[in-house]
Amino acid sequence: MADVLTVQAPSATRTVLVVEDEAPIAEAVAARLRSEGFAVQIAGDGLTAVAACEQLQPDLVVLDLMLPGLDGLEVCRQIQRDRPVPVLMLTARDSETDLVVGLAVGADDYLPKPFSARELTARVHALLRRVDRAAARSTTSPLRLGSIEVDVESRRVRRDGEAVHLTPTEFELFAFLARRPDRVFSRPQLLGEVWGYRDGSGARTVDSHVRALRHKLGADVVRTVHGVGYGAGPGAEPA
Ligand code: CA
């Protein structure tokens, strides 16, 4: 699992977790998705998939239904519990798809085997486009965090109704955290998501921006989680 921990997805690169116990299929799917520009990680069984999903926070999961240990249905339930992630489920045949669709486990799309690489990538792209459109709709409404209101479209921030000026990067960092108030991000994750830095250098940059946000918006707008990183909301320990 150590290699999963070190993967940092830059904002431009989408990460896909491929869950499939048949290595030749997994490798073929991964190779095709990599050739399309995705960062791909493979998990060969259900338990590994759940752990990898937690650590990797992929943008999409390609999930085989028939897996040793936890089956695809249970994996789908578990990975959707904490954080919605689009799931493309691979099934052995159409009749199986009908059964699984009836169970409403939370997969977003289904692809019966055998499938072509072209079909697979078309489904993956379509699913991500759907998710992007939904995200775009949801970000047009103002974000609220305590007494702070963030208008994402106009990029204006108010604290107790008073306008507060943030630099573009401060705004990006704060909006990124405020959109996900239940989550904590490591400094390298924030560098990847907000700054687009791939190599994880510049942890002090994150710290200085967090200090600036606390100074401008209040000490409790960003919380420190020791040994992990930062999240939006109270519980801060201002430096
Ligand atoms: Ca299988």
Boltz pocket constraint, residues with backbone or C-beta under 6 A from the ligand:
constraints:
  - pocket:
      binder: B
      contacts: [[A, 20], [A, 21], [A, 22], [A, 64], [A, 65], [A, 66], [A, 67]]
      max_distance: 6.0
